[in-house]
Amino acid sequence: MDIFFYWQKFEQDLKSGQLGYFGSNSGKIGELKQRLPKRLWVFKTPKGMKGSVQLLGALLVSDEPKVAVNSEYSHLLYYDPFSPQSTMFTDSDTRERIEGVTRLLQHRLLHAFKSNFQGDAGLQALESNVVRELEAMTADWAKVQMLERVKDRKKVQPINPFAQPSR
């Protein structure tokens, strides 16, 4: 099982270097963590395309924080921004790819789409059959390690700079 996460503040978080975790005051993150997810598939609504989703990347979930966390949220879900398995798609913004991803997810995550991804609707379990379809769809998409999208990498520092990256 993986997780669908609607990343509303994607550009802002990349610019500020606020990476390595997502937070919520809802208990839904805790429920999803109990199912031992492997990855977070992150999405946003492309400009001018309400009702559609753009797949931004896939991030490796971590049991513990890899960066210092300063959050007011009561529930946190960590991912490893340093892992080679945390990747961002560089060409997912074409109309064809947005329509393909939207078609794949729209009927599977109907409540999330109807709720416009607000609150808990922006955080959903992705079962293995959907994950396999996403993996097949994105197999030949161009991607980069997540930190290549961060403008000021000095803002994203590991808790232990001598630690080995996750595998």
C-alpha positions as CSV (number, residue, x, y, z in Angstrom):
1,M,0.0,0.0,0.0
2,D,1.2,3.5,-0.8
3,I,-0.4,6.9,-0.1
4,F,-2.0,9.5,-2.3
5,F,-1.1,13.0,-1.0
6,Y,-2.5,16.2,-2.4
7,W,0.4,18.7,-2.0
8,Q,-1.3,22.0,-2.0
9,K,1.8,24.0,-1.1
10,F,4.3,22.2,-3.4
11,E,6.1,25.2,-4.9
12,Q,6.1,27.1,-1.6
13,D,7.6,24.1,0.3
14,L,10.3,23.5,-2.3
15,K,11.2,27.2,-2.2
16,S,11.4,27.3,1.6
17,G,13.1,23.9,1.9
18,Q,10.3,22.7,4.2
19,L,10.7,19.0,3.2
20,G,10.8,15.6,4.9
21,Y,7.3,15.5,6.4
22,F,3.7,16.2,6.0
23,G,1.5,17.1,8.9
24,S,-2.2,17.1,9.9
25,N,-4.2,17.5,13.0
26,S,-6.4,14.7,11.9
27,G,-5.8,11.1,12.9
28,K,-5.9,9.9,9.3
29,I,-2.1,10.0,9.0
30,G,-1.8,7.7,11.9
31,E,-4.3,5.2,10.4
32,L,-2.4,5.2,7.1
33,K,1.0,4.8,8.9
34,Q,-0.3,1.6,10.6
35,R,-0.7,0.0,7.2
36,L,3.1,0.5,6.6
37,P,3.1,2.5,3.4
38,K,6.2,2.3,1.2
39,R,5.8,5.6,-0.8
40,L,3.9,8.8,-1.0
41,W,2.6,9.7,-4.4
42,V,2.2,13.4,-4.5
43,F,-0.2,15.4,-6.6
44,K,-1.5,18.9,-7.2
45,T,-4.1,20.5,-9.4
46,P,-2.5,22.1,-12.4
47,K,-3.3,25.8,-13.0
48,G,-6.5,26.2,-15.0
49,M,-7.5,22.6,-14.8
50,K,-9.8,22.2,-11.8
51,G,-11.0,18.6,-11.4
52,S,-7.7,17.3,-12.7
53,V,-4.5,16.1,-11.0
54,Q,-0.9,16.3,-11.9
55,L,1.4,13.6,-10.5
56,L,4.5,15.4,-9.1
57,G,6.5,12.5,-7.7
58,A,6.9,9.5,-5.5
59,L,8.7,9.8,-2.1
60,L,10.1,7.1,0.1
61,V,8.2,6.9,3.4
62,S,10.4,6.9,6.5
63,D,9.7,5.7,10.1
64,E,11.6,8.6,11.5
65,P,12.4,12.1,10.5
66,K,15.5,12.6,8.2
67,V,15.4,16.4,8.7
68,A,14.8,18.6,11.7
69,V,11.0,19.0,12.1
70,N,9.4,22.1,13.5
71,S,5.7,21.6,13.2
72,E,2.5,22.6,15.0
73,Y,0.7,19.5,13.6
74,S,-0.2,16.6,16.0
75,H,0.3,13.9,13.4
76,L,3.3,13.7,11.1
77,L,4.2,11.4,8.2
78,Y,7.9,11.4,7.3
79,Y,9.6,10.8,4.0
80,D,13.2,10.7,3.0
81,P,14.1,13.7,0.7
82,F,17.7,12.4,0.5
83,S,16.9,8.9,-0.8
84,P,17.5,8.2,-4.5
85,Q,14.0,6.6,-4.4
86,S,12.4,10.0,-3.6
87,T,11.9,11.3,-7.1
88,M,10.0,14.1,-8.9
89,F,8.7,13.8,-12.4
90,T,10.0,16.6,-14.7
91,D,7.6,16.1,-17.6
92,S,4.3,15.3,-15.8
93,D,2.7,18.6,-16.8
94,T,1.6,17.7,-20.3
95,R,-2.1,17.7,-21.0
96,E,-1.9,14.0,-22.0
97,R,-0.2,12.9,-18.8
98,I,-2.5,15.0,-16.6
99,E,-5.5,13.5,-18.3
100,G,-4.1,10.0,-18.0
101,V,-3.4,10.3,-14.3
102,T,-6.8,11.9,-13.7
103,R,-8.6,9.2,-15.6
104,L,-6.8,6.5,-13.5
105,L,-7.6,8.0,-10.2
106,Q,-10.9,9.8,-10.6
107,H,-13.2,6.8,-10.1
108,R,-11.0,5.2,-7.5
109,L,-10.8,8.3,-5.4
110,L,-14.2,9.7,-6.1
111,H,-14.7,11.2,-2.7
112,A,-11.4,13.0,-2.8
113,F,-12.2,14.5,-6.2
114,K,-15.7,15.5,-5.1
115,S,-14.3,17.2,-2.0
116,N,-11.7,19.0,-4.1
117,F,-9.0,17.3,-2.0
118,Q,-9.8,19.4,1.1
119,G,-8.8,18.1,4.5
120,D,-8.6,14.3,4.9
121,A,-9.8,13.9,1.2
122,G,-6.2,14.9,0.2
123,L,-4.7,11.9,1.9
124,Q,-5.8,8.5,0.7
125,A,-4.6,4.9,0.7
126,L,-3.5,3.7,-2.8
127,E,-4.0,-0.1,-3.0
128,S,-1.5,-2.3,-4.7
129,N,-3.4,-2.5,-8.0
130,V,-3.5,1.3,-8.4
131,V,0.2,1.5,-7.4
132,R,1.1,-1.0,-10.1
133,E,-0.9,1.0,-12.7
134,L,0.9,4.3,-11.6
135,E,4.2,2.5,-11.8
136,A,3.5,1.2,-15.3
137,M,2.2,4.6,-16.4
138,T,5.3,6.5,-15.2
139,A,7.9,3.9,-16.1
140,D,9.3,6.0,-19.0
141,W,8.6,9.4,-17.5
142,A,11.7,11.6,-16.9
143,K,12.5,12.1,-13.2
144,V,15.1,13.6,-10.9
145,Q,16.0,13.0,-7.3
146,M,13.8,15.3,-5.2
147,L,16.5,17.6,-4.0
148,E,17.3,18.7,-7.6
149,R,14.0,20.6,-7.5
150,V,15.0,22.6,-4.4
151,K,16.4,26.0,-5.2
152,D,18.5,26.4,-2.0
153,R,19.7,23.0,-1.0
154,K,21.4,24.5,2.1
155,K,17.9,24.8,3.6
156,V,17.4,21.0,3.6
157,Q,20.0,19.4,5.9
158,P,19.9,15.8,7.3
159,I,19.6,15.4,11.1
160,N,22.8,13.3,11.0
161,P,24.9,14.4,8.0
162,F,27.1,11.3,8.4
163,A,24.1,8.9,8.1
164,Q,23.8,6.6,5.2
165,P,20.9,7.3,2.8
166,S,17.9,4.9,3.0
167,R,17.8,2.0,0.6
